[in-house]
Amino acid sequence: MANLATVLAKEDHYAEAENLVRETLDTRRRVLGPEHPDTVHSMSHLSNLLSDEGHYAEAEKMKRETLDIQRRVLGPEHPETLMSMVDLSQILIGRREYVEADKVLKEALDIQRRVFGPEHPQTALSTYNLACIAARRGRQDEALSLLRKAVDHGLPPNADSFMGTDSDLKSLHGDPRFAALVADAQQRAAAARKPN
């Protein structure tokens, strides 16, 4: 059921996907218990789906419940816990709660640097997401500095290639520093795609 829900969501059949995920979550809570990893995975899946649908208040509530369980059961440094923190920051961005999103993401980034290291792609993606928040808040210098760090410290090539069109960075368009950074990121992405 969970796999079918994923396929339906990818095909933009959100209502059907949501119903399946809710049914899966209810079954897993009843059969496996509220803190079983599969149950928590379904909670996270539902939260992400709700966010994709624009139901940010319900998505935030579900993601916070998920995160509380993960911190307690898996620990605050577990990769799944960290991913939920990043997901929560994205939901908060959707709600335009940039100060809270910034706080949650900075906490996740601090842990990622310690656990994964500063050159890990997840660490670089969180740095990139912080840049997006800064750009949305009109903090161009901060956003550009964070983007440079992300590009220089392991941002995956797929992120490098769409930086110039990312709507979160719209406030940077027209800034020659941003144009130069995008060109550098695109060159890195192209070089990473070339066979050795």
N, CA and C of each residue as an Amber inpcrd file, in Angstrom:
protein
   588
   0.8260000  -1.1980000   0.0000000   0.0000000   0.0000000   0.0000000
   0.8690000   1.2590000   0.0000000   1.9170000   1.2360000   0.8070000
   2.8000000   2.4010000   0.8790000   3.4860000   2.6500000  -0.4590000
   3.9060000   1.5710000  -1.1180000   4.5560000   1.7170000  -2.4240000
   3.5800000   2.2470000  -3.4730000   2.3620000   1.7680000  -3.4470000
   1.3490000   2.2590000  -4.3730000   1.0780000   3.7400000  -4.1210000
   1.0400000   4.1330000  -2.8630000   0.8260000   5.5420000  -2.5240000
   1.9440000   6.4090000  -3.0910000   3.1670000   5.9210000  -3.0230000
   4.3080000   6.6610000  -3.5690000   4.1490000   6.8520000  -5.0740000
   3.7580000   5.7970000  -5.7550000   3.5520000   5.8800000  -7.2030000
   2.4240000   6.8580000  -7.5220000   1.3290000   6.7700000  -6.7920000
   0.2040000   7.6810000  -7.0320000   0.6100000   9.1410000  -6.8180000
   1.3890000   9.3960000  -5.7800000   1.8330000  10.7660000  -5.5150000
   2.7220000  11.2740000  -6.6440000   3.6060000  10.4070000  -7.1510000
   4.4820000  10.8130000  -8.2530000   3.6900000  11.1290000  -9.5130000
   2.5070000  10.5270000  -9.6290000   1.6450000  10.7760000 -10.7840000
   0.5990000  11.8540000 -10.4780000   0.8040000  12.5920000  -9.3740000
  -0.0660000  13.7060000  -8.9670000  -1.4840000  13.2830000  -8.5900000
  -1.6480000  12.0620000  -8.1330000  -2.9370000  11.5930000  -7.6120000
  -2.8720000  11.6690000  -6.0830000  -2.7920000  12.9140000  -5.5870000
  -2.5170000  13.1230000  -4.1720000  -3.6290000  12.6160000  -3.2520000
  -4.8830000  12.8280000  -3.6150000  -5.9840000  12.4040000  -2.7430000
  -5.9570000  10.8890000  -2.5420000  -5.7680000  10.1440000  -3.6340000
  -5.6930000   8.6780000  -3.5160000  -4.4760000   8.2560000  -2.7060000
  -3.3500000   8.9000000  -2.9620000  -2.1250000   8.5840000  -2.2330000
  -2.3100000   8.8590000  -0.7450000  -2.8930000  10.0060000  -0.4290000
  -3.1090000  10.3620000   0.9770000  -3.9960000   9.3330000   1.6710000
  -5.0810000   8.9190000   1.0090000  -5.9630000   7.9080000   1.6150000
  -5.2140000   6.6120000   1.8950000  -4.3950000   6.1660000   0.9560000
  -3.6260000   4.9350000   1.1610000  -2.6150000   5.0770000   2.2960000
  -1.9440000   6.2140000   2.3630000  -0.9540000   6.4150000   3.4190000
  -1.6490000   6.4690000   4.7750000  -2.7910000   7.1320000   4.8460000
  -3.5420000   7.1800000   6.1170000  -3.9790000   5.7820000   6.5380000
  -4.4550000   5.0060000   5.5890000  -4.8780000   3.6310000   5.8920000
  -3.6810000   2.7940000   6.3600000  -2.5550000   2.9460000   5.6790000
  -1.3390000   2.2310000   6.0630000  -0.9060000   2.6320000   7.4630000
  -0.9270000   3.9230000   7.7440000  -0.5300000   4.4170000   9.0630000
  -1.4490000   3.8760000  10.1480000  -2.7470000   3.9140000   9.9170000
  -3.6960000   3.3840000  10.9140000  -3.4350000   1.9110000  11.1890000
  -3.2070000   1.1470000  10.1280000  -2.9410000  -0.2940000  10.2850000
  -1.6430000  -0.5170000  11.0470000  -0.6190000   0.2060000  10.6800000
   0.6760000   0.0200000  11.3560000   0.6080000   0.4270000  12.8260000
  -0.0940000   1.4950000  13.1340000  -0.2350000   1.8890000  14.5480000
  -0.9300000   0.7870000  15.3370000  -1.9780000   0.2200000  14.7540000
  -2.7640000  -0.8120000  15.4290000  -1.9840000  -2.1130000  15.5750000
  -1.3090000  -2.5350000  14.5090000  -0.6390000  -3.8430000  14.4970000
   0.7750000  -3.7860000  15.0760000   1.5360000  -2.7670000  14.7080000
   2.9420000  -2.6950000  15.0970000   3.2060000  -1.8110000  16.3150000
   2.3190000  -0.8520000  16.5590000   2.5040000   0.0870000  17.6590000
   2.9450000   1.4460000  17.1460000   2.7700000   2.4780000  17.9800000
   3.0150000   3.8430000  17.5380000   4.4850000   4.2170000  17.3480000
   5.4080000   3.4380000  17.9230000   6.8230000   3.7920000  17.8120000
   7.6290000   2.8230000  16.9590000   6.9430000   1.9010000  16.3200000
   7.6380000   0.9620000  15.4240000   8.2050000   1.7500000  14.2420000
   9.4090000   1.3900000  13.7670000  10.0130000   2.1230000  12.6390000
   9.1140000   2.2250000  11.4080000   8.3560000   1.1720000  11.0980000
   7.4630000   1.2380000   9.9320000   6.3200000   2.2340000  10.1560000
   5.8270000   2.2940000  11.3860000   4.7750000   3.2650000  11.7190000
   5.3130000   4.6830000  11.5840000   6.4990000   4.9020000  12.1250000
   7.1110000   6.2310000  12.0630000   7.4070000   6.6130000  10.6120000
   7.8120000   5.6330000   9.8190000   8.0420000   5.8990000   8.3970000
   6.7400000   6.3490000   7.7250000   5.6310000   5.7020000   8.0530000
   4.3380000   6.0980000   7.4790000   3.9360000   7.4950000   7.9350000
   4.2450000   7.8360000   9.1780000   3.9490000   9.1870000   9.6720000
   4.7340000  10.2140000   8.8550000   5.9970000   9.9280000   8.6280000
   6.8460000  10.8330000   7.8620000   6.3430000  10.9480000   6.4290000
   5.9740000   9.8120000   5.8450000   5.4540000   9.7960000   4.4730000
   4.1970000  10.6530000   4.3750000   3.2850000  10.4880000   5.3380000
   2.0500000  11.2730000   5.3200000   2.3510000  12.7610000   5.4710000
   3.2500000  13.0920000   6.3670000   3.6170000  14.4930000   6.5570000
   4.1630000  15.1040000   5.2670000   5.0590000  14.3810000   4.6090000
   5.6390000  14.8810000   3.3560000   4.5770000  15.0350000   2.2730000
   3.6650000  14.0810000   2.2110000   2.5840000  14.1490000   1.2240000
   1.6790000  15.3510000   1.4940000   1.3350000  15.5640000   2.7670000
   0.5040000  16.7110000   3.1290000   1.2020000  18.0280000   2.7680000
   2.5000000  18.0620000   2.9790000   3.2670000  19.2520000   2.6100000
   3.2270000  19.4700000   1.1040000   3.4070000  18.3980000   0.3470000
   3.3470000  18.4970000  -1.1150000   1.9920000  19.0230000  -1.5890000
   0.9470000  18.6830000  -0.8310000  -0.4020000  19.1330000  -1.1740000
  -0.6720000  20.5590000  -0.6990000   0.2430000  21.1190000   0.0840000
   0.0480000  22.4660000   0.6040000  -0.7180000  22.5200000   1.9150000
  -0.9190000  21.3780000   2.5580000  -1.6050000  21.3130000   3.8590000
  -0.5510000  21.4290000   4.9610000   0.0360000  22.6110000   5.0560000
   1.2190000  22.7870000   5.8930000   0.9500000  22.6430000   7.3870000
  -0.1910000  23.0980000   7.8710000  -0.4620000  23.0090000   9.3130000
  -0.5170000  21.5510000   9.7500000  -1.2570000  20.7340000   9.0270000
  -1.3450000  19.3100000   9.3750000  -0.0120000  18.6060000   9.1450000
   0.6850000  18.9950000   8.0830000   1.9990000  18.4020000   7.8050000
   2.9750000  18.7190000   8.9350000   2.9550000  19.9580000   9.4150000
   3.8580000  20.3440000  10.5060000   3.5510000  19.5490000  11.7700000
   2.2740000  19.4390000  12.1020000   1.8850000  18.6870000  13.3080000
   2.3720000  17.2390000  13.2190000   2.1460000  16.6020000  12.0780000
   2.5490000  15.2130000  11.8910000   4.0720000  15.0790000  11.9120000
   4.7800000  16.0170000  11.2850000   6.2450000  15.9400000  11.2480000
   6.8230000  16.1480000  12.6410000   6.2350000  17.0330000  13.4350000
   6.7240000  17.2420000  14.8070000   6.5120000  15.9870000  15.6560000
   5.3700000  15.3220000  15.4850000   5.1250000  14.0480000  16.1900000
   6.1660000  13.0100000  15.7690000   6.4070000  12.9320000  14.4880000
   7.4020000  11.9940000  13.9470000   8.7680000  12.2790000  14.5390000
   9.1350000  13.5300000  14.5360000  10.4400000  13.9400000  15.0330000
  10.5970000  13.6470000  16.5200000   9.5520000  13.8690000  17.2940000
   9.6080000  13.5650000  18.7360000   9.8850000  12.0780000  18.9660000
   9.1930000  11.2360000  18.2290000   9.4030000   9.7860000  18.3680000
  10.8120000   9.4140000  17.9240000  11.2510000   9.9510000  16.7930000
  12.5880000   9.6190000  16.2890000  13.6760000  10.0410000  17.2680000
  13.5500000  11.2210000  17.8340000  14.5550000  11.6730000  18.8050000
  14.6170000  10.7330000  20.0000000  13.4520000  10.2920000  20.4500000
  13.3670000   9.4070000  21.6120000  13.8470000   7.9920000  21.2900000
  13.4180000   7.4520000  20.1600000  13.6800000   6.0490000  19.8240000
  15.0180000   5.8700000  19.0980000  15.2950000   6.7110000  18.1220000
  16.5050000   6.5720000  17.3070000  17.6680000   7.4150000  17.8220000
  17.3390000   8.5210000  18.4700000  18.3590000   9.4450000  18.9520000
  18.4310000  10.6770000  18.0710000  18.9440000  11.7800000  18.6190000
  18.9590000  13.0460000  17.8770000  19.9420000  13.0970000  16.7220000
  20.8820000  12.1620000  16.6730000  21.8910000  12.1940000  15.6050000
  21.6580000  11.1400000  14.5200000  20.5750000  10.4150000  14.6150000
  20.2780000   9.3810000  13.6140000  19.9360000  10.0530000  12.2780000
  20.3900000   9.4830000  11.1650000  20.0970000  10.0830000   9.8500000
  18.6090000  10.3260000   9.5930000  17.7410000   9.4230000  10.0420000
  16.3010000   9.6300000   9.8190000  15.7740000  10.7940000  10.6490000
  16.3000000  10.9590000  11.8530000  15.9180000  12.0970000  12.6930000
  16.3410000  13.3900000  12.0130000  17.5650000  13.3980000  11.5140000
  18.0690000  14.5910000  10.8280000  17.2540000  14.9020000   9.5850000
  16.8610000  13.8710000   8.8380000  16.0500000  14.0910000   7.6420000
  14.6970000  14.6890000   8.0200000  14.1370000  14.2460000   9.1280000
  12.8600000  14.8240000   9.5700000  13.0200000  16.2830000   9.9740000
  14.1580000  16.6280000  10.5530000  14.4030000  18.0300000  10.8880000
  14.4640000  18.8740000   9.6200000  15.1500000  18.3680000   8.6090000
  15.2370000  19.0750000   7.3280000  13.8470000  19.1860000   6.7040000
  13.0840000  18.0850000   6.7360000  11.7170000  18.1120000   6.2040000
  10.8620000  19.1450000   6.9400000  10.9990000  19.1920000   8.2750000
  10.2330000  20.1630000   9.0600000  10.5910000  21.5870000   8.6340000
  11.8650000  21.8330000   8.4070000  12.2560000  23.1800000   7.9700000
  11.5970000  23.5240000   6.6350000  11.4840000  22.5520000   5.7450000
  10.8500000  22.8040000   4.4460000   9.3520000  23.0880000   4.6050000
   8.7130000  22.3880000   5.5310000   7.2960000  22.6550000   5.8090000
   7.1370000  24.0670000   6.3540000   8.0290000  24.4530000   7.2700000
   7.9680000  25.7960000   7.8430000   8.2050000  26.8710000   6.7750000
   9.0730000  26.5780000   5.8220000   9.2690000  27.5030000   4.7010000
   7.9610000  27.6390000   3.9220000   7.2980000  26.5100000   3.7020000
   6.0070000  26.5440000   3.0130000   4.9850000  27.4000000   3.7450000
   5.1060000  27.4470000   5.0580000   4.1990000  28.2690000   5.8770000
   4.7140000  29.7050000   6.0030000   5.8570000  29.9750000   5.3990000
   6.5080000  31.2870000   5.4580000   6.9420000  31.6470000   6.8810000
   7.2510000  30.6310000   7.6530000   7.7670000  30.8190000   9.0120000
   9.2840000  30.6830000   8.9540000   9.9060000  31.7030000   8.3590000
  11.3300000  31.6330000   8.0410000  12.2310000  31.6300000   9.2730000
  11.8590000  32.3480000  10.3100000  12.6940000  32.3820000  11.5150000
  12.7550000  30.9900000  12.1530000  11.6010000  30.3490000  12.2810000
  11.5640000  28.9960000  12.8620000  12.2430000  27.9920000  11.9450000
  12.0270000  28.1170000  10.6360000  12.6770000  27.2180000   9.6720000
  14.1880000  27.3450000   9.7740000  14.6650000  28.5750000   9.8790000
  16.0990000  28.8370000  10.0090000  16.6500000  28.1730000  11.2790000
  15.9330000  28.3070000  12.3680000  16.3610000  27.7330000  13.6480000
  16.4560000  26.2060000  13.5710000  15.4210000  25.5690000  13.0360000
  15.3930000  24.1050000  12.9310000  16.5090000  23.6160000  12.0090000
  16.6840000  24.2890000  10.8940000  17.6890000  23.8600000   9.9190000
  19.1060000  24.0760000  10.4390000  19.3320000  25.1630000  11.1600000
  20.6630000  25.3790000  11.7440000  20.9920000  24.3050000  12.7750000
  20.0070000  23.8970000  13.5490000  20.2150000  22.8090000  14.5110000
  20.5800000  21.5130000  13.7820000  19.8370000  21.2090000  12.7270000
  20.1350000  20.0070000  11.9360000  21.5280000  20.0960000  11.3210000
  21.8710000  21.2510000  10.7910000  23.1720000  21.4360000  10.1500000
  24.3160000  21.2520000  11.1380000  24.1600000  21.7750000  12.3420000
  25.2010000  21.5890000  13.3650000  25.4420000  20.1030000  13.6300000
  24.3670000  19.3410000  13.7230000  24.4970000  17.8980000  13.9660000
  25.0860000  17.2130000  12.7370000  24.6320000  17.5860000  11.5490000
  25.1520000  16.9820000  10.3220000  26.6550000  17.2040000  10.1850000
  27.1080000  18.4030000  10.4950000  28.5510000  18.6710000  10.4150000
  29.3270000  17.7440000  11.3480000  28.7820000  17.5330000  12.5380000
  29.4390000  16.6740000  13.5210000  29.3840000  15.2010000  13.1250000
  28.2170000  14.7590000  12.6690000  27.9920000  13.3390000  12.3790000
  28.5150000  12.9450000  11.0000000  28.1830000  13.7280000   9.9770000
  28.5440000  13.3800000   8.6020000  29.8460000  14.0290000   8.1500000
  30.1440000  15.1910000   8.7100000  31.3060000  15.9610000   8.2810000
  30.8840000  17.1100000   7.3840000  31.7530000  18.1160000   7.2390000
  31.3970000  19.3080000   6.4660000  31.3280000  19.0880000   4.9620000
  31.8820000  17.9950000   4.4600000  31.9130000  17.7560000   3.0120000
  30.8220000  16.7940000   2.5330000  29.9620000  16.3620000   3.4270000
  28.9190000  15.3890000   3.0620000  27.8060000  16.0800000   2.2630000
  27.2550000  15.3920000   1.2620000  26.1840000  15.9980000   0.4570000
  24.9760000  16.4590000   1.2760000  24.6030000  15.7200000   2.3350000
  23.4600000  16.1460000   3.1550000  23.7720000  17.4470000   3.8860000
  25.0120000  17.5720000   4.3550000  25.4380000  18.8030000   5.0120000
  25.3880000  19.9600000   4.0190000  25.8720000  19.7270000   2.8190000
  25.8550000  20.7690000   1.7830000  24.4230000  21.1470000   1.3910000
  23.5300000  20.1640000   1.3190000  22.1330000  20.4700000   0.9830000
  21.4720000  21.3130000   2.0670000  21.7800000  21.0210000   3.3190000
  21.2170000  21.8460000   4.4030000  21.7670000  23.2680000   4.3400000
  23.0350000  23.3980000   3.9960000  23.6280000  24.7350000   3.8330000
  22.9250000  25.4640000   2.6890000  22.6750000  24.7500000   1.5970000
  21.9440000  25.3190000   0.4560000  20.5520000  25.7770000   0.8970000
  19.8590000  24.9390000   1.6690000  18.5130000  25.2910000   2.1280000
  18.5380000  26.5160000   3.0460000  19.5800000  26.6430000   3.8680000
  19.7340000  27.8490000   4.6850000  19.9060000  29.0780000   3.7950000
  20.6400000  28.9140000   2.7070000  20.8000000  30.0140000   1.7510000
  19.4510000  30.4090000   1.1650000  18.6180000  29.4370000   0.8840000
  17.2840000  29.7300000   0.3450000  16.4520000  30.5250000   1.3480000
  16.5420000  30.1540000   2.6170000  15.8150000  30.9010000   3.6480000
  16.3420000  32.3300000   3.7180000  17.6560000  32.4810000   3.7240000
  18.2480000  33.8210000   3.7790000  17.8040000  34.6590000   2.5800000
  17.7760000  34.0490000   1.4060000  17.3380000  34.7750000   0.2010000
  15.8780000  35.1980000   0.3220000  15.0460000  34.3130000   0.8280000
  13.6280000  34.6530000   1.0000000  13.4400000  35.7770000   2.0180000
  14.3540000  35.8680000   2.9750000  14.2750000  36.9130000   4.0000000
  14.9550000  38.2090000   3.5470000  15.4690000  38.2270000   2.3050000
  16.0970000  39.4250000   1.7730000  17.5290000  39.6360000   2.2330000
  18.1670000  38.6010000   2.7010000  19.5510000  38.6770000   3.1880000
  20.4900000  38.1410000   2.1070000  20.7160000  38.9660000   1.0860000
  21.4620000  38.5250000  -0.0900000  22.9060000  38.1320000   0.2290000
  23.6120000  38.9370000   1.0140000  25.0100000  38.6270000   1.3120000
  25.1360000  37.2910000   2.0530000  24.2550000  37.0880000   3.0260000
  24.2560000  35.8210000   3.7710000  23.9270000  34.6520000   2.8490000
  22.9260000  34.8420000   1.9890000  22.5230000  33.7800000   1.0620000
  23.6690000  33.4150000   0.1290000  24.3420000  34.4160000  -0.4070000
  25.4530000  34.1570000  -1.3280000  26.6100000  33.4510000  -0.6200000
  26.8930000  33.8460000   0.5980000  27.9590000  33.1960000   1.3700000
  27.6310000  31.7290000   1.6260000  26.3880000  31.4570000   2.0020000
  25.9680000  30.0720000   2.2530000  25.9770000  29.2430000   0.9690000
  25.5380000  29.8390000  -0.1310000  25.5670000  29.1220000  -1.4080000
  26.9950000  28.7550000  -1.7990000  27.9200000  29.6760000  -1.6070000
  29.3240000  29.3990000  -1.9250000  29.8160000  28.2240000  -1.0820000
  29.4820000  28.2140000   0.2110000  29.8860000  27.1030000   1.0780000
  29.2810000  25.7910000   0.5830000  28.0170000  25.8310000   0.2020000
  27.3520000  24.6120000  -0.2720000  28.0210000  24.0770000  -1.5330000
  28.2970000  24.9570000  -2.4730000  28.9280000  24.5540000  -3.7320000
  30.3390000  24.0190000  -3.4860000  31.0750000  24.6910000  -2.6140000
  32.4600000  24.2940000  -2.3460000  32.5930000  23.0490000  -1.4760000
  31.5110000  22.6800000  -0.7840000  31.6200000  21.5830000   0.1800000
  30.6530000  20.4340000  -0.0900000  30.5180000  20.0460000  -1.3390000
  29.8400000  18.7870000  -1.6260000  28.4090000  18.8480000  -2.0840000
  27.9280000  20.0030000  -2.5280000  26.5590000  20.0520000  -3.0460000
  26.4430000  19.0980000  -4.2250000  25.4500000  18.2060000  -4.2060000
  25.3090000  17.2410000  -5.3080000  25.0980000  17.9390000  -6.6500000
  25.6070000  17.3590000  -7.7240000  25.5000000  17.9770000  -9.0580000
  24.0730000  18.3060000  -9.4780000  23.0960000  17.4990000  -9.0690000
  21.7150000  17.8070000  -9.4640000  21.2480000  19.1240000  -8.8370000
  21.7190000  19.4350000  -7.6310000  21.3760000  20.7140000  -7.0010000
  22.1270000  21.8520000  -7.6850000  23.3910000  21.6080000  -8.0370000
  24.1700000  22.6240000  -8.7500000  23.4680000  23.0550000 -10.0370000
  22.8900000  22.0790000 -10.7280000  22.3490000  22.3690000 -12.0510000
  21.0460000  23.1650000 -12.0170000  20.2820000  23.1370000 -10.9300000
  19.0250000  23.9070000 -10.9150000  19.0840000  25.1660000 -10.0620000
  20.2300000  25.4710000  -9.5140000  20.3710000  26.6400000  -8.6440000
  19.8810000  27.9240000  -9.3250000  20.2130000  28.1010000 -10.5810000
  19.8570000  29.3280000 -11.2900000  18.3740000  29.5290000 -11.4950000
  17.5980000  28.4490000 -11.4240000  16.1590000  28.5530000 -11.6310000
  15.3470000  28.3040000 -10.3620000  16.0290000  28.1060000  -9.2410000
  15.3450000  27.8290000  -7.9780000  14.5690000  29.0740000  -7.5430000
  13.2490000  28.9510000  -7.4210000  12.4100000  30.1080000  -7.0710000
  12.7250000  30.6420000  -5.6730000  13.2790000  29.8110000  -4.8000000
  13.6690000  30.2790000  -3.4690000  14.7810000  31.3250000  -3.5410000
  15.5320000  31.3220000  -4.6250000  16.6690000  32.2400000  -4.7770000
  16.3470000  33.4180000  -5.6860000  15.0730000  33.6300000  -5.9470000
  14.6340000  34.6690000  -6.8840000  15.1760000  36.0500000  -6.5230000
  15.3030000  36.3410000  -5.2340000  15.7800000  37.6680000  -4.8280000
  17.2370000  37.9110000  -5.2150000  17.9490000  36.8510000  -5.5930000
  19.3520000  36.9900000  -5.9840000  19.5270000  37.2150000  -7.4820000
  18.4560000  36.9950000  -8.2500000  18.5450000  37.1780000  -9.7000000
  18.9220000  38.6190000  -9.9930000  19.7990000  38.7990000 -10.9330000
  20.2700000  40.1270000 -11.2840000  21.5410000  40.5360000 -10.5560000
  21.9030000  39.7920000  -9.5180000  23.1460000  40.0750000  -8.7950000
  24.2780000  39.3600000  -9.5220000  25.2980000  40.0880000  -9.9930000
  26.3810000  39.4500000 -10.7480000  27.1300000  38.3840000  -9.9320000
  27.1560000  38.5330000  -8.6080000  27.8060000  37.5230000  -7.7670000
  27.0410000  36.2000000  -7.8450000  25.7230000  36.2990000  -7.8980000
  24.8950000  35.1000000  -8.0210000  25.0980000  34.4590000  -9.3900000
  25.1200000  35.2670000 -10.4280000  25.3310000  34.7470000 -11.7860000
  26.6550000  34.0000000 -11.8680000  27.7050000  34.5580000 -11.2630000
  29.0220000  33.8980000 -11.2750000  28.9800000  32.5940000 -10.4920000
  28.2790000  32.6000000  -9.3770000  28.1590000  31.3920000  -8.5540000
  27.3910000  30.2990000  -9.2940000  26.3220000  30.6900000  -9.9700000
  25.5350000  29.7230000 -10.7530000  26.3930000  29.1370000 -11.8680000
  27.1530000  29.9730000 -12.5550000  28.0220000  29.4840000 -13.6350000
  29.0430000  28.4920000 -13.0930000  29.6240000  28.7930000 -11.9500000
  30.5860000  27.8900000 -11.3250000  29.9130000  26.5680000 -10.9510000
  28.7270000  26.6560000 -10.3460000  28.0050000  25.4480000  -9.9460000
  27.6490000  24.5930000 -11.1650000  27.2280000  25.2330000 -12.2530000
  26.8700000  24.4900000 -13.4600000  28.0910000  23.8210000 -14.0890000
  29.2410000  24.4840000 -14.0390000  30.4760000  23.8690000 -14.5450000
  30.8320000  22.6390000 -13.7160000  30.6920000  22.7520000 -12.4110000
  30.9770000  21.6120000 -11.5370000  30.0180000  20.4590000 -11.8200000
  28.7550000  20.7840000 -12.0210000  27.7530000  19.7530000 -12.3170000
  28.0810000  19.0570000 -13.6310000  28.4470000  19.8400000 -14.6530000
  28.7940000  19.2580000 -15.9550000  30.0270000  18.3710000 -15.8450000
  31.0070000  18.8260000 -15.0830000  32.2360000  18.0310000 -14.8990000
  31.9500000  16.7330000 -14.1560000  31.0280000  16.7930000 -13.2040000
  30.6920000  15.5800000 -12.4280000  29.9450000  14.5640000 -13.2840000
  29.2280000  15.0220000 -14.3070000  28.4790000  14.1070000 -15.1780000
  29.3390000  13.4570000 -16.2500000  30.5060000  14.0430000 -16.5240000
  31.3740000  13.4960000 -17.5670000  31.9660000  12.1740000 -17.1090000
  31.9840000  11.1750000 -18.0080000  32.6160000   9.9050000 -17.6380000
  34.1150000  10.0810000 -17.5140000  34.7060000   9.3260000 -16.6240000
  36.1640000   9.4110000 -16.4060000  36.9450000   8.8140000 -17.5350000
